[in-house]
């Protein structure tokens, strides 16, 4: 069993601990936004360790859209590289846990549709894209 490496950022670690520790009954909204979030459990591409990250809950059909925005920073969040290398994930949505597989969206029409759904759920995504020169990665997590 690979080791679990807790998130380095305090607020992220606290969010994951509260969400996971309560079995998905607490910590289900992101920071002070009041907006629903999920926990994505994945494998580190360099460490091979288990990693967990809270992301906005953007449900489309039977999948979840994962946006690598990092608040519009110039670099992708590390989890983007982890998902590219290891697409099998677990998604915790409150008390339910699903085994899923992610794929990065490269088709422009599909990306636009999923981006629009994401920006509707969380409008700051459009601001984040406007403030960075990188094309923010968009993934869909789908049941295996």
N, CA, C and O atoms as a MOPAC input file, in Angstrom:
PM7 MOZYME 1SCF
protein

 N      0.85000 1    -1.19100 1     0.00000 1
 C      0.00000 1     0.00000 1     0.00000 1
 C      0.88900 1     1.24400 1     0.00000 1
 O      1.72000 1     1.40400 1     0.89400 1
 N      0.72600 1     2.12200 1    -0.98300 1
 C      1.53900 1     3.34300 1    -1.00500 1
 C      1.24900 1     4.22400 1     0.21400 1
 O      0.15000 1     4.20100 1     0.76900 1
 N      2.25500 1     4.99600 1     0.61100 1
 C      2.04700 1     5.89100 1     1.75700 1
 C      1.19500 1     7.07500 1     1.33600 1
 O      1.14100 1     7.42900 1     0.15800 1
 N      0.53000 1     7.68300 1     2.31000 1
 C     -0.24900 1     8.89300 1     2.08800 1
 C      0.60300 1    10.08100 1     2.48900 1
 O      1.12900 1    10.13000 1     3.60200 1
 N      0.74000 1    11.03600 1     1.58500 1
 C      1.45100 1    12.28300 1     1.89400 1
 C      0.38900 1    13.37800 1     2.01000 1
 O     -0.25200 1    13.72100 1     1.01700 1
 N      0.19500 1    13.93100 1     3.21800 1
 C     -0.81400 1    14.98700 1     3.40100 1
 C     -0.46000 1    16.23600 1     2.58900 1
 O      0.71200 1    16.48900 1     2.31000 1
 N     -1.47800 1    17.01000 1     2.21400 1
 C     -1.21900 1    18.26100 1     1.49400 1
 C     -0.29400 1    19.18100 1     2.29400 1
 O     -0.36200 1    19.22700 1     3.52300 1
 N      0.56400 1    19.91000 1     1.58800 1
 C      1.54000 1    20.79100 1     2.23700 1
 C      0.88700 1    22.06300 1     2.78300 1
 O      1.26600 1    22.54000 1     3.85300 1
 N     -0.08000 1    22.61200 1     2.06600 1
 C     -0.72800 1    23.85200 1     2.50400 1
 C     -1.66800 1    23.56000 1     3.67300 1
 O     -2.46600 1    22.62500 1     3.62200 1
 N     -1.56300 1    24.37300 1     4.72500 1
 C     -2.36400 1    24.16000 1     5.93500 1
 C     -3.85600 1    24.07100 1     5.65200 1
 O     -4.51600 1    23.12700 1     6.08800 1
 N     -4.39800 1    25.05600 1     4.91800 1
 C     -5.85300 1    25.07200 1     4.69800 1
 C     -6.31100 1    23.86000 1     3.90900 1
 O     -7.40000 1    23.34000 1     4.15200 1
 N     -5.48700 1    23.39800 1     2.95900 1
 C     -5.84200 1    22.22600 1     2.14900 1
 C     -5.82900 1    20.97400 1     3.03200 1
 O     -6.74500 1    20.15300 1     2.97800 1
 N     -4.78500 1    20.84400 1     3.83800 1
 C     -4.66800 1    19.69500 1     4.74400 1
 C     -5.83500 1    19.66100 1     5.73100 1
 O     -6.41200 1    18.60300 1     5.98200 1
 N     -6.18000 1    20.83000 1     6.28900 1
 C     -7.29500 1    20.90700 1     7.23600 1
 C     -8.62400 1    20.55000 1     6.56700 1
 O     -9.45300 1    19.85200 1     7.15300 1
 N     -8.81900 1    21.02800 1     5.34700 1
 C    -10.04900 1    20.71400 1     4.59400 1
 C    -10.14900 1    19.21000 1     4.35800 1
 O    -11.19500 1    18.61200 1     4.60700 1
 N     -9.06900 1    18.59800 1     3.87900 1
 C     -9.05800 1    17.15600 1     3.61300 1
 C     -9.30000 1    16.37900 1     4.90400 1
 O    -10.10000 1    15.44300 1     4.92300 1
 N     -8.61100 1    16.76200 1     5.98900 1
 C     -8.76400 1    16.05100 1     7.26600 1
 C    -10.20200 1    16.12500 1     7.78200 1
 O    -10.74500 1    15.12100 1     8.24300 1
 N    -10.81700 1    17.29900 1     7.70800 1
 C    -12.18700 1    17.46700 1     8.17400 1
 C    -13.15200 1    16.65100 1     7.31600 1
 O    -14.00700 1    15.93800 1     7.84200 1
 N    -13.01200 1    16.75800 1     6.00600 1
 C    -13.89500 1    16.07000 1     5.05600 1
 C    -13.78100 1    14.55500 1     5.24300 1
 O    -14.77800 1    13.86400 1     5.45200 1
 N    -12.55800 1    14.05900 1     5.16500 1
 C    -12.32400 1    12.60900 1     5.26200 1
 C    -12.60700 1    12.08900 1     6.66800 1
 O    -13.21800 1    11.03300 1     6.83500 1
 N    -12.15900 1    12.83600 1     7.68100 1
 C    -12.31400 1    12.40200 1     9.06200 1
 C    -13.76300 1    12.31200 1     9.51100 1
 O    -14.09000 1    11.54900 1    10.42000 1
 N    -14.63600 1    13.09600 1     8.87200 1
 C    -16.05700 1    13.08900 1     9.22900 1
 C    -16.84400 1    12.11700 1     8.35300 1
 O    -18.06300 1    12.00800 1     8.48300 1
 N    -16.14800 1    11.41200 1     7.46200 1
 C    -16.84800 1    10.51400 1     6.54500 1
 C    -17.67600 1    11.26200 1     5.51600 1
 O    -18.61200 1    10.71100 1     4.93700 1
 N    -17.32300 1    12.53100 1     5.28900 1
 C    -18.01700 1    13.32200 1     4.27700 1
 C    -19.23300 1    14.06500 1     4.79000 1
 O    -20.06500 1    14.51400 1     4.00200 1
 N    -19.34900 1    14.20000 1     6.11900 1
 C    -20.48600 1    14.94700 1     6.67700 1
 C    -20.10200 1    16.37900 1     7.04300 1
 O    -20.98200 1    17.20700 1     7.27800 1
 N    -18.79700 1    16.69000 1     7.09400 1
 C    -18.32500 1    18.04700 1     7.39300 1
 C    -17.24300 1    18.43000 1     6.38200 1
 O    -16.64500 1    17.57300 1     5.73200 1
 N    -17.00600 1    19.73700 1     6.26700 1
 C    -15.94000 1    20.21400 1     5.37900 1
 C    -16.26000 1    20.05000 1     3.91200 1
 O    -15.35100 1    19.98900 1     3.08300 1
 N    -17.54600 1    19.97700 1     3.57300 1
 C    -17.95200 1    19.69900 1     2.19300 1
 C    -18.13100 1    20.95300 1     1.34500 1
 O    -18.55700 1    20.88100 1     0.19300 1
 N    -17.79400 1    22.12400 1     1.93900 1
 C    -17.78000 1    23.35300 1     1.14800 1
 C    -16.36800 1    23.92500 1     1.18300 1
 O    -15.66200 1    23.81200 1     2.18500 1
 N    -15.97300 1    24.53700 1     0.08200 1
 C    -14.60300 1    24.99600 1    -0.08900 1
 C    -14.37700 1    26.34000 1     0.58700 1
 O    -15.04500 1    27.33000 1     0.28900 1
 N    -13.41800 1    26.34700 1     1.50300 1
 C    -13.03000 1    27.56700 1     2.20700 1
 C    -14.23300 1    28.33800 1     2.69600 1
 O    -15.15500 1    27.76600 1     3.27800 1
 N    -14.22500 1    29.63100 1     2.46100 1
 C    -15.33000 1    30.47000 1     2.91900 1
 C    -16.33600 1    30.74100 1     1.80200 1
 O    -17.19300 1    31.61600 1     1.93300 1
 N    -16.23100 1    29.99100 1     0.70200 1
 C    -17.12200 1    30.25600 1    -0.43200 1
 C    -18.52100 1    29.72000 1    -0.18300 1
 O    -19.49400 1    30.23300 1    -0.73600 1
 N    -18.62800 1    28.67800 1     0.65700 1
 C    -19.91300 1    28.02300 1     0.84100 1
 C    -20.28600 1    27.13900 1    -0.32600 1
 O    -21.37300 1    26.56200 1    -0.36000 1
 N    -19.36300 1    27.03200 1    -1.30200 1
 C    -19.64400 1    26.22700 1    -2.49400 1
 C    -19.18800 1    24.78700 1    -2.27700 1
 O    -18.15800 1    24.55300 1    -1.64400 1
 N    -19.95200 1    23.81300 1    -2.80000 1
 C    -19.63100 1    22.40900 1    -2.56400 1
 C    -18.30600 1    21.99800 1    -3.19000 1
 O    -17.92900 1    22.47000 1    -4.26300 1
 N    -17.61100 1    21.10800 1    -2.49200 1
 C    -16.36400 1    20.57700 1    -3.02500 1
 C    -16.34400 1    19.06100 1    -2.88600 1
 O    -17.15400 1    18.47200 1    -2.17000 1
 N    -15.40600 1    18.45200 1    -3.58300 1
 C    -15.16000 1    17.01400 1    -3.53900 1
 C    -13.70500 1    16.81500 1    -3.13300 1
 O    -12.90200 1    17.74600 1    -3.18800 1
 N    -13.37700 1    15.60300 1    -2.72900 1
 C    -11.98500 1    15.24900 1    -2.47500 1
 C    -11.55500 1    14.28200 1    -3.57500 1
 O    -12.20000 1    13.26000 1    -3.81000 1
 N    -10.45300 1    14.62400 1    -4.24200 1
 C     -9.90500 1    13.76100 1    -5.29300 1
 C     -8.66800 1    13.07700 1    -4.72700 1
 O     -7.67900 1    13.73000 1    -4.39400 1
 N     -8.73700 1    11.75100 1    -4.62400 1
 C     -7.60500 1    10.95100 1    -4.16100 1
 C     -6.91400 1    10.40300 1    -5.40200 1
 O     -7.54400 1     9.77700 1    -6.25500 1
 N     -5.61200 1    10.64800 1    -5.48900 1
 C     -4.85600 1    10.27100 1    -6.68500 1
 C     -3.45100 1     9.85800 1    -6.27200 1
 O     -3.09400 1     9.90500 1    -5.09500 1
 N     -2.65600 1     9.44900 1    -7.26800 1
 C     -1.29200 1     8.97600 1    -7.00800 1
 C     -0.29900 1     9.99600 1    -7.55300 1
 O     -0.42000 1    10.45700 1    -8.68800 1
 N      0.68700 1    10.34000 1    -6.72300 1
 C      1.72700 1    11.28400 1    -7.14200 1
 C      2.56600 1    10.70400 1    -8.27200 1
 O      2.95400 1     9.53700 1    -8.22800 1
 N      2.84500 1    11.52300 1    -9.28400 1
 C      3.60500 1    11.02200 1   -10.43500 1
 C      5.08900 1    10.85200 1   -10.14400 1
 O      5.76400 1    10.09300 1   -10.84000 1
 N      5.61200 1    11.53500 1    -9.13700 1
 C      7.03300 1    11.38300 1    -8.78200 1
 C      7.21200 1    10.49100 1    -7.56000 1
 O      8.14400 1     9.69000 1    -7.50500 1
 N      6.31300 1    10.62900 1    -6.57200 1
 C      6.47000 1     9.90500 1    -5.31400 1
 C      5.81100 1     8.53000 1    -5.32500 1
 O      6.23500 1     7.63400 1    -4.59500 1
 N      4.77600 1     8.35800 1    -6.14700 1
 C      3.99400 1     7.12900 1    -6.12100 1
 C      3.10700 1     7.05600 1    -4.88200 1
 O      2.46800 1     6.03300 1    -4.63400 1
 N      3.06700 1     8.13700 1    -4.10700 1
 C      2.29300 1     8.17700 1    -2.86000 1
 C      0.85300 1     8.61200 1    -3.13500 1
 O      0.54600 1     9.20600 1    -4.16800 1
 N     -0.00900 1     8.29800 1    -2.18200 1
 C     -1.40200 1     8.73400 1    -2.24500 1
 C     -1.46500 1    10.22300 1    -1.90800 1
 O     -0.88400 1    10.67400 1    -0.92100 1
 N     -2.17600 1    10.97200 1    -2.73900 1
 C     -2.36500 1    12.41300 1    -2.53800 1
 C     -3.86200 1    12.69700 1    -2.52900 1
 O     -4.64200 1    11.98100 1    -3.15700 1
 N     -4.25600 1    13.74700 1    -1.81300 1
 C     -5.66500 1    14.14200 1    -1.75400 1
 C     -5.75700 1    15.64900 1    -1.90000 1
 O     -4.96100 1    16.39700 1    -1.33200 1
 N     -6.76500 1    16.08600 1    -2.68800 1
 C     -6.93400 1    17.51100 1    -2.92600 1
 C     -8.43500 1    17.84500 1    -2.97400 1
 O     -9.20400 1    17.13300 1    -3.62000 1
 N     -8.84900 1    18.91900 1    -2.29700 1
 C    -10.24200 1    19.35200 1    -2.44300 1
 C    -10.37900 1    20.21500 1    -3.70200 1
 O     -9.56400 1    21.10500 1    -3.94700 1
 N    -11.40600 1    19.94200 1    -4.48500 1
 C    -11.68400 1    20.72600 1    -5.69100 1
 C    -13.16200 1    21.07400 1    -5.73100 1
 O    -13.98400 1    20.42100 1    -5.08700 1
 N    -13.49100 1    22.10200 1    -6.48900 1
 C    -14.88900 1    22.48800 1    -6.66100 1
 C    -15.69200 1    21.28400 1    -7.15300 1
 O    -15.20900 1    20.48800 1    -7.95800 1
 N    -16.93300 1    21.16200 1    -6.65200 1
 C    -17.81200 1    20.07900 1    -7.10700 1
 C    -18.56100 1    20.57100 1    -8.33800 1
 O    -19.48100 1    21.38300 1    -8.23700 1
 N    -18.15600 1    20.06700 1    -9.50000 1
 C    -18.80700 1    20.42200 1   -10.75400 1
 C    -19.24700 1    19.11300 1   -11.39100 1
 O    -18.45900 1    18.42300 1   -12.03600 1
 N    -20.52100 1    18.78200 1   -11.19800 1
 C    -21.05700 1    17.50900 1   -11.68500 1
 C    -21.66800 1    17.75000 1   -13.05900 1
 O    -22.49500 1    18.64500 1   -13.23800 1
 N    -21.24800 1    16.93600 1   -14.03100 1
 C    -21.81400 1    16.98900 1   -15.37400 1
 C    -22.13900 1    15.54700 1   -15.74900 1
 O    -21.24400 1    14.71100 1   -15.88100 1
 N    -23.42000 1    15.26900 1   -15.91600 1
 C    -23.84600 1    13.89100 1   -16.17900 1
 C    -23.43500 1    13.01000 1   -15.00700 1
 O    -23.72100 1    13.32800 1   -13.85300 1
 N    -22.75800 1    11.89500 1   -15.30800 1
 C    -22.30700 1    11.01200 1   -14.22600 1
 C    -20.82400 1    11.21500 1   -13.91000 1
 O    -20.18800 1    10.36700 1   -13.28400 1
 N    -20.28700 1    12.34900 1   -14.35300 1
 C    -18.87200 1    12.64300 1   -14.10700 1
 C    -18.68100 1    13.94400 1   -13.35200 1
 O    -19.63300 1    14.65800 1   -13.03400 1
 N    -17.41400 1    14.22700 1   -13.07500 1
 C    -17.03000 1    15.45000 1   -12.37600 1
 C    -15.98200 1    16.17400 1   -13.20800 1
 O    -15.03700 1    15.55600 1   -13.69700 1
 N    -16.14900 1    17.48900 1   -13.37000 1
 C    -15.16400 1    18.29700 1   -14.08400 1
 C    -14.13300 1    18.78700 1   -13.07200 1
 O    -14.49100 1    19.28700 1   -12.00500 1
 N    -12.86200 1    18.64100 1   -13.40900 1
 C    -11.75400 1    19.06800 1   -12.55700 1
 C    -10.98600 1    20.15100 1   -13.30600 1
 O    -10.48700 1    19.92000 1   -14.40800 1
 N    -10.89400 1    21.33400 1   -12.70200 1
 C    -10.27700 1    22.49700 1   -13.34800 1
 C     -8.94200 1    22.79500 1   -12.66700 1
 O     -8.89700 1    23.03900 1   -11.46100 1
 N     -7.85900 1    22.77500 1   -13.44000 1
 C     -6.51600 1    23.03600 1   -12.90300 1
 C     -6.18500 1    24.51300 1   -12.89300 1
 O     -5.21100 1    24.94200 1   -13.51300 1
 N     -7.00000 1    25.30000 1   -12.18600 1
 C     -6.86700 1    26.76200 1   -12.26900 1
 C     -5.76400 1    27.33100 1   -11.39300 1
 O     -5.04400 1    28.23800 1   -11.81200 1
 N     -5.62400 1    26.81000 1   -10.18300 1
 C     -4.68000 1    27.34800 1    -9.19700 1
 C     -4.80500 1    28.86600 1    -9.09700 1
 O     -3.81700 1    29.59100 1    -8.97800 1
 N     -6.05900 1    29.31800 1    -9.15100 1
 C     -6.32600 1    30.74700 1    -8.98100 1
 C     -5.74400 1    31.62400 1   -10.07300 1
 O     -5.58000 1    32.82800 1    -9.87500 1
 N     -5.42600 1    31.03900 1   -11.23200 1
 C     -4.85900 1    31.81100 1   -12.33100 1
 C     -3.35700 1    32.02500 1   -12.21500 1
 O     -2.79600 1    32.89000 1   -12.88900 1
 N     -2.70200 1    31.23800 1   -11.35900 1
 C     -1.24100 1    31.32800 1   -11.22700 1
 C     -0.57700 1    30.93200 1   -12.55600 1
 O     -1.21600 1    30.28800 1   -13.38700 1
 N      0.69300 1    31.30700 1   -12.76900 1
 C      1.35600 1    31.00500 1   -14.04000 1
 C      1.62400 1    29.51000 1   -14.26700 1
 O      1.79400 1    29.08000 1   -15.40800 1
 N      1.66300 1    28.72100 1   -13.19100 1
 C      1.95300 1    27.28300 1   -13.33100 1
 C      0.73000 1    26.45200 1   -12.97500 1
 O     -0.13500 1    26.88000 1   -12.21100 1
 N      0.67800 1    25.24600 1   -13.55200 1
 C     -0.38000 1    24.30100 1   -13.20900 1
 C     -0.19500 1    23.80700 1   -11.77700 1
 O      0.93300 1    23.74000 1   -11.28700 1
 N     -1.29100 1    23.46000 1   -11.10000 1
 C     -1.13300 1    22.79300 1    -9.81200 1
 C     -0.48400 1    21.42300 1   -10.03200 1
 O     -0.65200 1    20.81300 1   -11.08800 1
 N      0.24700 1    20.95000 1    -9.04100 1
 C      0.96900 1    19.67500 1    -9.17000 1
 C      0.02800 1    18.52600 1    -9.49600 1
 O      0.40400 1    17.60600 1   -10.22200 1
 N     -1.18900 1    18.56600 1    -8.96700 1
 C     -2.10400 1    17.44800 1    -9.20100 1
 C     -2.40400 1    17.24400 1   -10.68200 1
 O     -2.74500 1    16.13100 1   -11.08100 1
 N     -2.28700 1    18.27600 1   -11.50400 1
 C     -2.50800 1    18.13200 1   -12.95100 1
 C     -1.53600 1    17.09200 1   -13.52300 1
 O     -1.93900 1    16.23400 1   -14.30800 1
 N     -0.26400 1    17.16600 1   -13.13300 1
 C      0.74600 1    16.23300 1   -13.63500 1
 C      0.50500 1    14.83200 1   -13.07300 1
 O      0.75700 1    13.83000 1   -13.74300 1
 N      0.01400 1    14.77500 1   -11.83000 1
 C     -0.31400 1    13.48400 1   -11.23000 1
 C     -1.43200 1    12.78900 1   -12.01500 1
 O     -1.34800 1    11.59200 1   -12.29100 1
 N     -2.47200 1    13.53800 1   -12.37100 1
 C     -3.59300 1    12.94400 1   -13.10800 1
 C     -3.18400 1    12.54300 1   -14.52000 1
 O     -3.65600 1    11.53400 1   -15.04500 1
 N     -2.31600 1    13.32500 1   -15.12800 1
 C     -1.84800 1    12.96200 1   -16.47300 1
 C     -1.07900 1    11.64300 1   -16.44300 1
 O     -1.18200 1    10.84100 1   -17.37100 1
 N     -0.31200 1    11.41900 1   -15.38000 1
 C      0.49800 1    10.20400 1   -15.26400 1
 C     -0.30400 1     9.02000 1   -14.72600 1
 O     -0.07000 1     7.87500 1   -15.11500 1
 N     -1.25400 1     9.30500 1   -13.82800 1
 C     -2.02100 1     8.25000 1   -13.15000 1
 C     -3.50500 1     8.62900 1   -13.16400 1
 O     -3.98900 1     9.26200 1   -12.22600 1
 N     -4.22900 1     8.24500 1   -14.22200 1
 C     -5.60600 1     8.71700 1   -14.38100 1
 C     -6.65300 1     8.04100 1   -13.49000 1
 O     -7.79800 1     8.49000 1   -13.45600 1
 N     -6.29300 1     6.98600 1   -12.77700 1
 C     -7.27100 1     6.33400 1   -11.89900 1
 C     -7.33300 1     7.08200 1   -10.56800 1
 O     -6.31700 1     7.25600 1    -9.89500 1
 N     -8.53200 1     7.52000 1   -10.19800 1
 C     -8.72900 1     8.32400 1    -8.99100 1
 C     -9.91800 1     7.79300 1    -8.19700 1
 O    -10.68700 1     6.94600 1    -8.65300 1
 N    -10.02700 1     8.32800 1    -6.99800 1
 C    -11.21200 1     8.12100 1    -6.19000 1
 C    -11.78000 1     9.49400 1    -5.91400 1
 O    -11.04500 1    10.41700 1    -5.56500 1
 N    -13.08300 1     9.63300 1    -6.06700 1
 C    -13.74300 1    10.90300 1    -5.79200 1
 C    -14.66300 1    10.70200 1    -4.59500 1
 O    -15.51600 1     9.81500 1    -4.59500 1
 N    -14.47900 1    11.54300 1    -3.56700 1
 C    -15.41700 1    11.54600 1    -2.43400 1
 C    -16.32600 1    12.74300 1    -2.62500 1
 O    -15.87100 1    13.88600 1    -2.65600 1
 N    -17.61000 1    12.47200 1    -2.75300 1
 C    -18.63900 1    13.50400 1    -2.85300 1
 C    -19.53200 1    13.31700 1    -1.62800 1
 O    -20.43900 1    12.48500 1    -1.60900 1
 N    -19.24100 1    14.11700 1    -0.61400 1
 C    -19.87400 1    13.98300 1     0.69600 1
 C    -19.63600 1    12.56800 1     1.21400 1
 O    -18.48700 1    12.18100 1     1.42900 1
 N    -20.70600 1    11.78100 1     1.42100 1
 C    -20.52600 1    10.46000 1     2.04300 1
 C    -20.30200 1     9.35300 1     1.02100 1
 O    -20.07700 1     8.20400 1     1.39800 1
 N    -20.35900 1     9.67900 1    -0.25900 1
 C    -20.17600 1     8.66000 1    -1.30000 1
 C    -18.76600 1     8.72900 1    -1.88300 1
 O    -18.19800 1     9.80700 1    -2.06100 1
 N    -18.21600 1     7.54600 1    -2.17600 1
 C    -16.87300 1     7.45900 1    -2.76800 1
 C    -16.98300 1     6.63400 1    -4.04800 1
 O    -17.56300 1     5.54800 1    -4.06200 1
 N    -16.41100 1     7.17700 1    -5.11900 1
 C    -16.49300 1     6.53000 1    -6.43300 1
 C    -15.09900 1     6.31000 1    -7.00900 1
 O    -14.24900 1     7.19800 1    -6.94300 1
 N    -14.86400 1     5.13400 1    -7.57100 1
 C    -13.65000 1     4.89400 1    -8.35200 1
 C    -13.91800 1     5.45200 1    -9.73600 1
 O    -14.92600 1     5.13300 1   -10.36700 1
 N    -12.98800 1     6.30300 1   -10.20500 1
 C    -13.19000 1     6.94700 1   -11.49300 1
 C    -11.87600 1     7.00500 1   -12.26400 1
 O    -10.79900 1     6.76900 1   -11.71500 1
 N    -11.99400 1     7.32100 1   -13.53300 1
 C    -10.83000 1     7.53000 1   -14.38500 1
 C    -10.97000 1     8.90800 1   -15.00500 1
 O    -12.04000 1     9.28400 1   -15.48300 1
 N     -9.87200 1     9.65800 1   -14.99000 1
 C     -9.91100 1    11.00300 1   -15.56900 1
 C     -9.29200 1    11.00300 1   -16.96200 1
 O     -8.43400 1    10.18500 1   -17.29600 1
 N     -9.75600 1    11.93400 1   -17.73700 1
 C     -9.11200 1    12.20200 1   -19.02400 1
 C     -9.08500 1    13.70500 1   -19.20900 1
 O    -10.02500 1    14.42200 1   -18.86800 1
 N     -7.96100 1    14.15600 1   -19.76800 1
 C     -7.82700 1    15.58900 1   -20.03000 1
 C     -8.59700 1    15.90300 1   -21.30100 1
 O     -8.54300 1    15.15100 1   -22.27400 1
 N     -9.30900 1    17.01400 1   -21.28500 1
 C    -10.14400 1    17.39600 1   -22.42300 1
 C     -9.29200 1    18.19500 1   -23.41100 1
 O     -8.78700 1    19.27300 1   -23.09700 1
 N     -9.15100 1    17.64100 1   -24.59700 1
 C     -8.37000 1    18.31100 1   -25.64500 1
 C     -9.25900 1    18.77700 1   -26.79500 1
 O     -8.88000 1    19.67700 1   -27.54500 1
 N    -10.43900 1    18.17100 1   -26.93800 1
 C    -11.37800 1    18.58300 1   -27.97900 1
 C    -11.95000 1    19.95200 1   -27.60800 1
 O    -12.50500 1    20.12200 1   -26.52300 1
 N    -11.81500 1    20.92600 1   -28.51000 1
 C    -12.21300 1    22.30700 1   -28.20900 1
 C    -13.69100 1    22.44400 1   -27.84600 1
 O    -14.03100 1    23.17500 1   -26.91500 1
 N    -14.57500 1    21.74800 1   -28.57000 1
 C    -16.01200 1    21.86000 1   -28.29100 1
 C    -16.35700 1    21.26400 1   -26.93800 1
 O    -17.11400 1    21.85800 1   -26.17000 1
 N    -15.80200 1    20.08400 1   -26.63800 1
 C    -16.07000 1    19.44700 1   -25.34900 1
 C    -15.49500 1    20.30100 1   -24.21600 1
 O    -16.11400 1    20.46100 1   -23.16400 1
 N    -14.30100 1    20.84500 1   -24.45200 1
 C    -13.67700 1    21.68900 1   -23.43000 1
 C    -14.52800 1    22.92200 1   -23.16400 1
 O    -14.74200 1    23.28100 1   -22.00600 1
 N    -15.01200 1    23.57100 1   -24.20400 1
 C    -15.82900 1    24.77200 1   -24.04200 1
 C    -17.11000 1    24.45400 1   -23.26300 1
 O    -17.51200 1    25.22200 1   -22.38800 1
 N    -17.74800 1    23.32300 1   -23.58000 1
 C    -18.97600 1    22.91900 1   -22.89100 1
 C    -18.70600 1    22.68900 1   -21.40600 1
 O    -19.47400 1    23.14000 1   -20.55600 1
 N    -17.60600 1    21.98300 1   -21.09200 1
 C    -17.28600 1    21.68700 1   -19.69400 1
 C    -16.78000 1    22.93900 1   -18.96200 1
 O    -17.05300 1    23.12300 1   -17.77600 1
 N    -16.04600 1    23.78700 1   -19.67300 1
 C    -15.58700 1    25.04600 1   -19.06600 1
 C    -16.79500 1    25.91500 1   -18.70800 1
 O    -16.85900 1    26.47700 1   -17.61500 1
 N    -17.74800 1    26.02100 1   -19.63300 1
 C    -18.93400 1    26.84600 1   -19.39100 1
 C    -19.70900 1    26.33100 1   -18.17400 1
 O    -20.17200 1    27.12500 1   -17.35500 1
 N    -19.85000 1    25.01500 1   -18.05400 1
 C    -20.53900 1    24.42300 1   -16.89500 1
 C    -19.77200 1    24.74400 1   -15.61400 1
 O    -20.37000 1    25.00200 1   -14.56900 1
 N    -18.45300 1    24.72500 1   -15.70500 1
 C    -17.60500 1    25.00300 1   -14.54200 1
 C    -17.69300 1    26.46800 1   -14.13800 1
 O    -17.80900 1    26.78100 1   -12.95300 1
 N    -17.63900 1    27.36500 1   -15.11500 1
 C    -17.71000 1    28.80000 1   -14.83700 1
 C    -19.09700 1    29.19500 1   -14.32700 1
 O    -19.24000 1    30.17400 1   -13.59400 1
 N    -20.10100 1    28.43700 1   -14.71700 1
 C    -21.44500 1    28.69400 1   -14.19100 1
 C    -21.48600 1    28.31800 1   -12.70300 1
 O    -22.09800 1    29.02000 1   -11.89800 1
 N    -20.83700 1    27.21600 1   -12.35000 1
 C    -20.78400 1    26.78100 1   -10.95300 1
 C    -19.87600 1    27.69300 1   -10.12600 1
 O    -20.13600 1    27.94400 1    -8.94900 1
 N    -18.80800 1    28.18300 1   -10.75700 1
 C    -17.81900 1    29.00400 1   -10.04800 1
 C    -17.28800 1    30.07600 1   -10.99700 1
 O    -16.25400 1    29.87500 1   -11.63400 1
 N    -17.99000 1    31.22900 1   -11.10100 1
 C    -17.62800 1    32.28000 1   -12.06200 1
 C    -16.16700 1    32.76000 1   -12.01900 1
 O    -15.64900 1    33.15000 1   -13.06500 1
 N    -15.47200 1    32.75200 1   -10.86100 1
 C    -14.07300 1    33.20600 1   -10.88600 1
 C    -13.15800 1    32.43500 1   -11.84500 1
 O    -12.07100 1    32.91600 1   -12.16500 1
 N    -13.57000 1    31.25700 1   -12.30900 1
 C    -12.72000 1    30.54200 1   -13.27900 1
 C    -12.41700 1    31.41200 1   -14.49100 1
 O    -11.30400 1    31.37200 1   -15.01400 1
 N    -13.39500 1    32.20100 1   -14.94500 1
 C    -13.15800 1    33.07500 1   -16.10200 1
 C    -12.10300 1    34.13400 1   -15.78400 1
 O    -11.27300 1    34.46000 1   -16.63300 1
 N    -12.13400 1    34.67200 1   -14.55800 1
 C    -11.11700 1    35.64900 1   -14.14700 1
 C     -9.73900 1    34.97900 1   -14.08600 1
 O     -8.73900 1    35.56400 1   -14.50100 1
 N     -9.69800 1    33.76300 1   -13.56900 1
 C     -8.42300 1    33.04600 1   -13.45700 1
 C     -7.80200 1    32.84000 1   -14.84400 1
 O     -6.60000 1    33.02900 1   -15.02900 1
 N     -8.64300 1    32.44800 1   -15.81800 1
 C     -8.11900 1    32.23400 1   -17.16400 1
 C     -7.62400 1    33.54800 1   -17.75500 1
 O     -6.61100 1    33.56800 1   -18.45400 1
 N     -8.33000 1    34.64800 1   -17.48000 1
 C     -7.95000 1    35.95400 1   -18.02300 1
 C     -6.62000 1    36.43800 1   -17.46500 1
 O     -5.91000 1    37.18600 1   -18.13700 1
 N     -6.26600 1    36.02400 1   -16.24300 1
 C     -5.03700 1    36.55100 1   -15.65000 1
 C     -3.80000 1    35.67100 1   -15.86400 1
 O     -2.71700 1    36.00300 1   -15.38200 1
 N     -3.95200 1    34.55700 1   -16.57900 1
 C     -2.79000 1    33.72300 1   -16.86600 1
 C     -2.65900 1    33.48800 1   -18.36400 1
 O     -3.65300 1    33.47600 1   -19.08900 1
 N     -1.42300 1    33.30200 1   -18.82000 1
 C     -1.20700 1    33.04600 1   -20.24400 1
 C     -1.34900 1    31.55300 1   -20.56300 1
 O     -1.47800 1    31.18200 1   -21.73000 1
 N     -1.32500 1    30.69100 1   -19.53100 1
 C     -1.45900 1    29.26200 1   -19.81000 1
 C     -2.92500 1    28.90300 1   -20.05400 1
 O     -3.82800 1    29.56400 1   -19.54000 1
 N     -3.14900 1    27.86400 1   -20.83200 1
 C     -4.49800 1    27.36200 1   -21.04100 1
 C     -4.79900 1    26.44600 1   -19.85700 1
 O     -4.19500 1    25.38300 1   -19.72000 1
 N     -5.72400 1    26.85700 1   -19.01300 1
 C     -6.02500 1    26.10100 1   -17.78800 1
 C     -6.52500 1    24.70300 1   -18.16000 1
 O     -7.47100 1    24.56900 1   -18.93600 1
 N     -5.88800 1    23.65800 1   -17.60600 1
 C     -6.29300 1    22.28900 1   -17.92500 1
 C     -7.69100 1    21.95200 1   -17.40600 1
 O     -8.08000 1    22.35500 1   -16.31000 1
 N     -8.43400 1    21.20300 1   -18.22100 1
 C     -9.76900 1    20.74100 1   -17.86900 1
 C     -9.77300 1    19.21200 1   -18.00200 1
 O     -9.36900 1    18.65700 1   -19.02400 1
 N    -10.23800 1    18.55600 1   -16.94500 1
 C    -10.34300 1    17.09800 1   -16.93100 1
 C    -11.78400 1    16.71500 1   -16.64900 1
 O    -12.54100 1    17.49200 1   -16.06600 1
 N    -12.16200 1    15.50600 1   -17.06700 1
 C    -13.42900 1    14.92900 1   -16.64700 1
 C    -13.10500 1    13.60100 1   -15.96500 1
 O    -12.34200 1    12.78800 1   -16.48600 1
 N    -13.70100 1    13.40100 1   -14.78800 1
 C    -13.58100 1    12.13200 1   -14.07200 1
 C    -14.87000 1    11.36500 1   -14.33000 1
 O    -15.96500 1    11.85900 1   -14.06200 1
 N    -14.72600 1    10.14500 1   -14.85900 1
 C    -15.88600 1     9.34600 1   -15.23100 1
 C    -15.82600 1     7.98700 1   -14.54800 1
 O    -14.73700 1     7.48600 1   -14.26600 1
 N    -16.99200 1     7.37700 1   -14.27500 1
 C    -16.99500 1     6.06600 1   -13.62500 1
 C    -16.20200 1     5.03900 1   -14.44900 1
 O    -16.21900 1     5.05800 1   -15.68000 1
 N    -15.50500 1     4.13800 1   -13.72700 1
 C    -14.73300 1     3.09600 1   -14.44500 1
 C    -15.61500 1     1.90300 1   -14.74200 1
 O    -15.15500 1     0.92800 1   -15.33700 1

